[in-house]
Amino acid sequence: MAGLVEVGKAEGVTIRLSPSYYVRELDFLVEGYLKRGDHAGLCSPLGIVFHTIAAMEGDWGNGEPPLDHAKKWMGEWFETFRELYPEKYQRLLDGRTPGE
């Protein structure tokens, strides 16, 4: 995860949350995939999963408003995100930064 954060920085993206935070979120996501038998989810590219988690947290600092970036990045999946993670969605709506 630290490597993915560094790749983002090299591309001009600011990531504020720690790599260990992203490892925990990834572990939680994998656990959910296993419980649901979602084998396709388990095959998702790590870079895309990392970017999606960061977008959901409002932590993909590329100059766009976090809510706008999350909507654009997640596309049709954004509505599912909104329903499954109402607290994260609310944080994006409120414009709160990660960790607040």
HUSUL-V783963 format. One record per residue. N is the residue number from 1. PHI is phi as a letter, one per 40 degrees, with the letter a starting at -180 (* if undefined). PSI is psi in whole degrees, 0 to 359 (NA if undefined). NEAR is the number of other ideal C-beta (glycine too) atoms within 12 Angstrom. Layout:
((N PHI PSI NEAR) (N PHI PSI NEAR))
This chain:
((1 * 323 25) (2 d 324 17) (3 c 321 16) (4 c 322 28) (5 c 317 29) (6 c 321 14) (7 c 315 19) (8 d 314 28) (9 d 318 18) (10 c 334 12) (11 c 8 17) (12 g 18 13) (13 b 132 25) (14 c 126 21) (15 b 122 33) (16 c 327 22) (17 c 154 29) (18 c 154 18) (19 d 324 24) (20 c 327 13) (21 c 314 23) (22 c 327 33) (23 c 316 22) (24 c 317 17) (25 c 321 28) (26 c 318 27) (27 d 317 17) (28 c 318 19) (29 c 315 27) (30 c 319 22) (31 d 317 15) (32 c 318 18) (33 c 317 19) (34 c 317 14) (35 c 324 12) (36 c 354 14) (37 g 30 10) (38 c 83 15) (39 c 329 11) (40 c 319 10) (41 c 323 21) (42 c 339 19) (43 c 5 12) (44 c 138 20) (45 c 136 13) (46 d 321 20) (47 c 321 20) (48 c 319 19) (49 c 315 29) (50 d 312 34) (51 c 319 29) (52 c 315 33) (53 c 315 39) (54 c 319 39) (55 c 318 38) (56 c 329 38) (57 c 352 36) (58 g 27 38) (59 b 11 36) (60 c 84 38) (61 c 85 24) (62 b 13 23) (63 g 344 12) (64 c 151 19) (65 d 134 18) (66 d 320 33) (67 c 316 27) (68 c 318 19) (69 c 316 26) (70 c 315 33) (71 c 316 23) (72 c 315 19) (73 c 316 30) (74 c 341 30) (75 f 230 14) (76 c 335 11) (77 c 347 21) (78 d 321 24) (79 c 323 15) (80 c 315 15) (81 d 313 27) (82 d 321 22) (83 c 320 12) (84 c 331 18) (85 b 66 27) (86 c 329 15) (87 c 323 18) (88 c 320 30) (89 c 315 26) (90 c 321 17) (91 c 320 23) (92 c 317 34) (93 c 320 18) (94 c 346 14) (95 g 20 14) (96 c 145 18) (97 c 160 19) (98 d 140 26) (99 g 351 12) (100 c NA 17))
